[in-house]
Structure formats: structure tokens, C-alpha cells
Amino acid sequence: MYDRDFKLFHKVEKSFGFPWSGLYPNSRSFRMQGKPITDAKEAPCPDEIFTSSLLSSAAVLDEGAVKPMGRITGGKPIVCMPDFTEEKLPAPGEGSSGLANKILSFAQGRPVVSLMGHLKSTKGIEEFTAAIQHESMRNVFFFLGGEVTWSELSDAKRREIQKVWESAGNVFAHLQYISSDIEMNAVMSISDVIYAAYRDFPNSSNILTKTAFLKKPIIVSDGYVMAERVREYELGEVVTEGNVDKIVETINSMLVDGYADELNARARWEDYQAVHSRDRLPECFEQLLS
């Protein structure tokens, strides 16, 4: 249930007439109180949605949102759902691994740092682009995969970013929606670092579940649930949001020989997978509906 779609639900729910429950994935009102939603320019409004007398329970993806959501609902049950993902790779010989093979061909033996998904400003594309140009990154290959929301950026910033993506010799920008989770997993499986140093992004992301499945180091921004999980389960590294020098320094440290083995020895990949497994859905729905 997104704020933009359910903002006026309280005005019509009596006509709806049923006891109801819903999943609220936005953590902004709990993690960044009073701050507008980036693409909507409006503040989130869970108090207009979840104070209903017909509400029976609610679900969230962020464990840190359970208590504050409970205060909004007046103590009704709040369930933290798993942020699960497809945990499969292409079978040998399947064409869906073509993109991964293309990246390896372009990388020519260089380590690969990948940023994938809906490429908005909140996904850190400006910092990612700045890192591409850094002197110490010349022997690192960067991959961007997904559709870009250019409307969030000025024309000048758009031209600046596009120029880098088109001219730098260490980046491949595949600016199309990656339609298959399996294809995305294939790309992640050939990457050395998964880039998720997002900006102004307080929410859960199943990119962490993918990295746990593939046992790939991830870099995330500090301050919110993704950073808390990376620290708790030792999935990778946490950096100050928007600090390009620190991002570059951290990526370099993650590409040092032995880092991946050392991380693998202490990371709790399986524990994270278990918490965010599709297998947990029945117990979660039982809590929601009981």
C-alpha cells in the first residue's frame, strides 16, 4: 500500500466494508520523519491510512517500523514480512546469461562493480558516475543496468552523466529494464561488488537478499535499515551517504586480494536468507489473518 494510491482510502473504506490488512513498504515516515517522498514531493501519510477502525493488522518490510506502526494502529498486530527474491541462476547454456557474458567481455579481466534496478537519483547514480571517473578506478569496470528516471535531474546534470557513460572506457550502461530476476542474478554472480550506496533511501531492498543468496559483497549508505542489516549479518561495507571519496576508498578495499574470502568466513549469508525467505510467508500471513 503506497501513500500516493491510498491517501484518500479513509474516505471510501466504509463503502468497502470489510476488515482489511495491507503491506506498507515505505519506511520514510518512521526513518525520516517529516521528509517528503522523493518522487512525490509529499510527506508520507500512514496515519491517514492505518488508523482505520476496520483495519485488522498491518505488514511492513522494515523491522524498525514495527513499533512506530503499532503506535499508529493503536496496538493492532504488525508483522514484518520477508523481503524475498528469486533465488535461481540460469541453467548452463540458457540465453538469459548473455548479458553477464557481455559484461565479462567488456571488462577484460577487470573487477566488476554493478548497480542495477530502477536507476533513480535515490539509487546513487550521481555518486556512482563520479566514482567511475576517479583516478584510482581506472582498472575497475562499472556496470549500470535498468531504466533511468531522468526527470529527477536537471538537463545539465543529465548531459554530464550521459557524457561519462558514453565516453568512459570503464563503464557499460545497459539502460533497459532487466525483465528477469534470473538474468539480474546472473549479472550479480559475475560482479565483484554490488553497489547499493543509495541516497535518501530509508527502505528495505531485496538486493540484500540477492547478495546473500549469491554471497557477494555489497556497499550501502549509512543511516537506515539496509546499513543495520549489513552490519548485523556482515554482508559488506557501510559508507557515509553521498561521500564519493569514501565510496571509492571502500570499493578499492573490497577489491583487495583476500577480502572476499575474509568476508565469506564471517558473513551470515544463510541466516539472512532464512529471515527473508519466501518460506516464511505462510507464518506471516497466519499472523496477519489470525
Summary of the structure (lengths in Angstrom):
residues: 290
radius of gyration: 20.2
end to end distance: 20.3
largest distance: 62.4
contacts: 908
relative contact order: 0.14
helix: 48%
strand: 14%
